[in-house]
Amino acid sequence: MNRVLFLVLIFTQYNLLGQHLPKQVLLDDLRYLNEAVVNGHPVNSFPTRQFNITSVIAEAAKLSKDSISPLEYTRWIKKGIFHIGCIHTSINDNPLLAEKRNTLYLPLTVLVTQEGLMITGCIDSSKVNQVITKVNGIEADSIIQVYAFYRASDGGSDAFSREYFHYNSSRLVPLLLNNPKRYNIKTINDEFSLDAQSTIFLKQPEISNASSPLKNKNNALLSIGGFDILKVNSFSKSDKRFYAKVFKRLNQIQSKKLLVDLRGNIGGNRKAAIALTAYLADSTFGYAILQPKKLKTSKYLNGKGKFYLLLSKLKYNVGHFYKRKGTPLGGKYTYSSKPKKKYHYTGKIYVLTDGFTASASTMVTSWLKQHANATFMGTQSGGGYNGNNGGSFPLISLPNSGIEITFPAYRIILDEQSSQYTGITPEIVLDTHSDLEDIIKDLE
């Protein structure tokens, strides 16, 4: 019996029993993922840098135990994905955690700060802003270490992971602590207990004193004091008509200050992002899609992944052949857009970002950084300033666990002259989880 088949049989036996998995199975999956990243991932499109997950493999090899739970196994794969430095690479399907869990939720949310885990929302509002040191005897630092590498950002920063943990802490902390029914919380100045609850807890920033003259399904034009605020939660095809109405109104009222709020916007329709930018940019802007010729992406894709890649090649190589130019790195398709003349915004522009600002929304931030007089505020975006990996999103399957991973095929280039692969760090750094009224006060 060959070694691969032997490992597969071991995995199948352990998985069917719902029990732990051998360390060797994990190491082999991580090595396969590393080989796919080095030889096939567009994060390695350029000869001047190299992303791999060898440090994660070395760390996993030092585990003293040979028995790994499905949840811990998943965390190791997520840690490997984190080190790829690509926000679009993530677990698409995980057979290890296919069983339904009767999850109970922590009735609070926390934010990772320099002091530790700060409570941002709680079923007992008097606990907000306290800093947690222990949960059920587990040090806060231990919780932070587990989830610091839980979701990748472009360029290898932790911006998206921090934001993901904050919004999902009500669900993620129970998973780490084996789903307790009661939580004993110790903070720097207090100690209290909370019962778990059956629904997830999440406190969203509020907008209590804003009028909303225009809105569509996902987005809204708001007004608070002397500021006009365009809250863009996502990008969809229908947004182009909405933006036309927004900027017509802003022109009519002679708006002087516009805040484009991209917090929580993980992307969406690229054409909608272009449509928004066209009202704000002062010069021609655009992007390029690179099909790296040195990478052997197809070698590592599963059946669905190869089909998706084939469709994308038909789209670009046939449908967009007139935009293709050969380069030393591979075929490059270049797209450009001009600013709108009618209702073009001429007032002061502020852009509010957080760790969830990614994909199409960081295309907007990159374009405005290059082509508009905009002031950026908030926290670092999760999407990369000079580009990201996308254009097509095929799939790979890890050979032992069967975990399916979204594995981008192309590189989207936003600023060819820049070496900044991480997201923009704003000039004005502030707490993006504050209510919008408080954020506006800081600008007045």
Secondary structure, DSSP 8 states (H G I E B T S, - for coil): --HHHHHHHHHHHHHHTT--EEHHHHHHHHHHHHHHHHHH-GGG-STT-----HHHHHHHHT-S-SEE-HHHHHHHHHHHHHTTT-TT-EEEE-GGG-S-----B-SEEEEE-SSSEEEEEESSGGGTT-EEEEETTEEHHHHHHHHTTSS--GGG-SHHHHHHHHHHHHHHHHHHTT--SEEEEEESS-EEEEE-BSS---------S-EEEEE-SSEEEEEETTEEEEEE--B-TTHHHHHHHHHHHHHHTT--EEEEE-TT---B-HHHHHHHHHTT-SS-EEEEEEEESS--GGGG--HHHHHHHHHHHIIIIIITGGGEEEETTEEEEEEEE---STT---SEEEEEE-TT--THHHHHHHHHHHHS-EEEEES--SS-SSEEEES---EEE-TTT--EEE---EEEES-TT----S----SEE--TTS-HHHHHHHH-
